[in-house]
């Protein structure tokens, strides 16, 4: 089992920045990929960014150049730095882990609201 605790969401004006954090605990030795998804009201959950345990990253086209994902393996924590936020970035953001044994875990989600 893996527990994921997210923090850093909130309300920000368009053009502003937020930094999300997600700390993992439990069976962390098997984590391969850590990432962030988001889900806006009435929409499907979508990948925002992901990072492997060797630092390879993947971003949704809609956030490239504005968001940066990073990972501190010593702290078992993944971060999402979000700059130049837009109202369309408003969503609940979920941290997720993918494991070598095929397992996957999700955090409880943190709300990000960008006002225009």
N, C-alpha and C positions, 0 to 999 in steps of 0.2 A: 504494500500500500504506500501511496505517496500523498502527502498533504501539500496543498498549494495555497499560499496566503498572499493575496494581492493588495496593493495599496497605491495611492497616488492619484486616483481619479478625482473629478470635481468639475466645477463650472469655470469656464474661461471665455474671454472674448475672442472673436475671430482674429487670427494673426498671432495669438498668444501661444504659450508652450505649457506642456505638462510632461511629467516623467512618471511612468508607471513602473512599479517593482513587483516581483513575484518571487517569494522565497519558498523553496521546496524542502520538505523534510520527509523522513521515512526511508523507503527503499530507493534512495537517490543514486546508488551505485549503478543502476541499470538504465539511467536516463541517457538517451541519445540526442533527441531534439527537444528544444524548448521553444515555445512560440506564443504568439498572441493572435486571437481571433476577436472579431467583434460582431455584434448583432444589433441592428437598428430596428425600431418598431416596424412590424409588418414585413421585414426582410429576413432572408436566410443568413445564418451565421457564415462569415467569410474570413478567410485567412488575411491577416494584416502583415505579419512578419514571422520568420522562424530562423533559428540559429542552431547549428549542430554543435557537438561537443568539441569539434576542432575549429569552430569559428566560421564555417560557411554559412552565408545568410541568403535569405530569399524574402522578397517584398512584393506586396500587391502593387500593381501599376499605379493605383490611386494614391499611394503614400510614398512612392520612391522620390528621394530628394528632400523629403520633409521629415520622415520618421527614421530613427536609427535604433536597431536592436543590438543589445550587447549582453554579455553573460559573464558572470564571475563564478567560475567552477568551484573555487575555494569556499564561497559562501552559498553555493547552490542557488544562486539568484539570477533571474533574467530581468533585464530592464527594457523599457521602450521609451525612448526620448521622442516626444512629439512636438514638432515646431510648425510654425505657420498653419495653425489649426484652422479648419474651415467648419462651418455649420454642418456640412455633410459628414464630418467625422464623428458627430454625435451618435453614441451607441453605448451598449454595455460591452466592455472589453474583458475577455476571458483569457487567462493564462492556461497553457496546456503543455503537457510533456508526452513524449513518445519514447517507448522503451525498447531495448534490444530484444526483449521477449515478446514484443508485439503489444504490450499493454499501453494504455493511454489514460491520462488523468486530466481533470479539469478543475480550475479554481471556481470560486463562487461568483466571480464577476465583479467589476467595478465600473460605475457609471462615469462616462465622460460626456459633458454637455458643453457645446460651443455655441455661444450666442452671437448673433449677427449685429 
